[in-house]
Amino acid sequence: MRKGASVTDPIALKQFASAVKERFGIETDDPVRAGWEAILGRRQRAVEASSAFQYVAKWLAGQLGPEEDREVAVELSVPETYFFRYPDHFEALGEVVLPSLLKRPGLSRTVRVLSIGCASGDEPYSLAIVLRERGCTGSDWNVVIRGIDVNGAMLSKARQGRYTSWSLRSTSADLRARYFQEVGAREFEIAPEIRSMVDCYESNLLDDDPRIWGPERYDIVFCRNVIIYLCQSAIARLVSKVASALTPGGFFFVGHAENLGHVLAGFAACTAAGCYFHQRVQTALPETSVSSTWSIPESRRVETADRPSALSLSIPHALAEEIAAQRALEEVLELVRQDRPGEGLARLAAMQGDIADRREIRIAKAALLVNAGGVADAETLTTQLLASDPLDAEAWYIRALCRERSGDRVGALDAAERSGRAEPAFALVRLYLGLQWSRRGDRIRARQELGDALRLLGREPEERLLLFGGGFGRNALMDVCRHELERAGKG
Ligand SMILES: C[S@@+](CC[C@H](N)C(=O)[O-])C[C@H]1O[C@@H](n2cnc3c(N)ncnc32)[C@H](O)[C@@H]1O
């Protein structure tokens, strides 16, 4: 059977899905579409079980050992992340949350943060940068930043601390210069003083891992873009664990699309920097010690059911613009995800002023334009983008697509090679180059590029696949690689 091909035992798949839900709290409406059928097939073959059914039975009975849980977790995990994702959260943290926490009597130099679902570390390192920028460092400070994730492979990446420029797309040039060192081909290494502030642990959020959990251990918990994957019972369990692990008055941040209104007993909703987050109410403290000096002032706090529409704080123009651009981009990506790229393009085309001129907006526009047949306009955008950064791998990639669609194969290959040189780990350009060499009959180069593409596609961020994947998802693109590799291997 071909690697990654599906199994067909629907009962085994159902049992696998229910075991996944029980072990990790992760749920999907459609296991086949989510790629779980292929995962089941791969795991069955990896442990040499005679059938999918036998694999699930052994896994459920614990006969495959804890290592199998780890393997399954890596397969299931969707580790999309980047530094300063949702910059409004980090603004609220620096401007409002930290100043209020640091007014606590006797705790003016204590900040303990937990990042749940920290993936490759971008989130806890962003938290460390904010804390350092706010002066929370030095031997007289008690600063703890802990990240947990069930995906051990991502945690190794976090410990390595190396990122591509794509991971830094929401990081200001100033912070990049201060906390990252460019190493190798457009890779950036996190500064040692930031790395040493963060500890990452492989841990399932459902487990009562004593290294992580205990009453009132943290002042701030970030758990963003994790809840969307969880079933209701796992969400309820998580919220109750967070409530108990937070100090009274501590803060809880979840992703923009993650509404916890129905399970958030014991929290009040806060708004600052244009975003919402939650504060554990202080019922655990005696009446007299409920000090308004370190809680979010009432004017900035609202009950969950009563959300205000206005921002509570004024924020600098550059940051406001960055937040607006980020939000707009996420809306556009959501439209693409829903197979409505035309509407996404219309949204981008309607943007005006400084936001429309931002790099990420122009890249998204050029990428959608070239797919929609607007080759000349897309190429004009790439010319502008390359004028400001001649090593912009994405702009070169779009340029390659434009050249190809104009019938200029030589120009297309040249642009794709420049893209690949600018960012060797850009999976989609590796795939493109593999297909080009295959078409030209150069099997050696084709195999090399396609092999790299297959390896890199597994970790290419979803947003990038949406923009540059030509309408194909990760699994479909990996299948293309495998198919072409098979062809390139023959003869
Ligand atoms: C989409 S990423 C979110 C990364 C980061 N928090 C952010 O918002 O950018 C979701 C992460 O949650 C992790 N995750 C999912 N279920 C988990 C569980 N039961 N325990 C711990 N981590 C889990 C995944 O492995 C993945 O790395």
PDBQT file of the ligand as one rigid body, heavy atoms in Angstrom, charges set to zero:
ROOT
HETATM    1  C1  LIG A 501      -2.470  25.933  16.583  1.00  0.00    +0.000 C 
HETATM    2  S1  LIG A 501      -1.230  25.584  17.775  1.00  0.00    +0.000 S 
HETATM    3  C2  LIG A 501      -1.322  27.044  18.754  1.00  0.00    +0.000 C 
HETATM    4  C3  LIG A 501       0.035  27.629  19.044  1.00  0.00    +0.000 C 
HETATM    5  C4  LIG A 501       0.015  28.931  19.818  1.00  0.00    +0.000 C 
HETATM    6  N1  LIG A 501      -0.682  28.799  21.070  1.00  0.00    +0.000 N 
HETATM    7  C5  LIG A 501      -0.588  30.029  18.982  1.00  0.00    +0.000 C 
HETATM    8  O1  LIG A 501      -1.712  30.453  19.219  1.00  0.00    +0.000 OA
HETATM    9  O2  LIG A 501       0.083  30.487  18.043  1.00  0.00    +0.000 OA
HETATM   10  C6  LIG A 501      -2.072  24.354  18.787  1.00  0.00    +0.000 C 
HETATM   11  C7  LIG A 501      -1.102  23.553  19.640  1.00  0.00    +0.000 C 
HETATM   12  O3  LIG A 501      -1.868  22.910  20.667  1.00  0.00    +0.000 OA
HETATM   13  C8  LIG A 501      -1.261  21.665  20.928  1.00  0.00    +0.000 C 
HETATM   14  N2  LIG A 501      -2.204  20.761  21.600  1.00  0.00    +0.000 N 
HETATM   15  C9  LIG A 501      -3.330  20.218  21.096  1.00  0.00    +0.000 A 
HETATM   16  N3  LIG A 501      -3.900  19.390  21.996  1.00  0.00    +0.000 NA
HETATM   17  C10 LIG A 501      -3.112  19.416  23.094  1.00  0.00    +0.000 A 
HETATM   18  C11 LIG A 501      -3.159  18.754  24.342  1.00  0.00    +0.000 A 
HETATM   19  N4  LIG A 501      -4.127  17.889  24.635  1.00  0.00    +0.000 N 
HETATM   20  N5  LIG A 501      -2.192  19.022  25.246  1.00  0.00    +0.000 NA
HETATM   21  C12 LIG A 501      -1.189  19.888  24.958  1.00  0.00    +0.000 A 
HETATM   22  N6  LIG A 501      -1.074  20.524  23.769  1.00  0.00    +0.000 NA
HETATM   23  C13 LIG A 501      -2.024  20.296  22.846  1.00  0.00    +0.000 A 
HETATM   24  C14 LIG A 501      -0.856  21.182  19.546  1.00  0.00    +0.000 C 
HETATM   25  O4  LIG A 501       0.142  20.180  19.587  1.00  0.00    +0.000 OA
HETATM   26  C15 LIG A 501      -0.392  22.465  18.865  1.00  0.00    +0.000 C 
HETATM   27  O5  LIG A 501       1.003  22.625  18.938  1.00  0.00    +0.000 OA
ENDROOT
TORSDOF 0
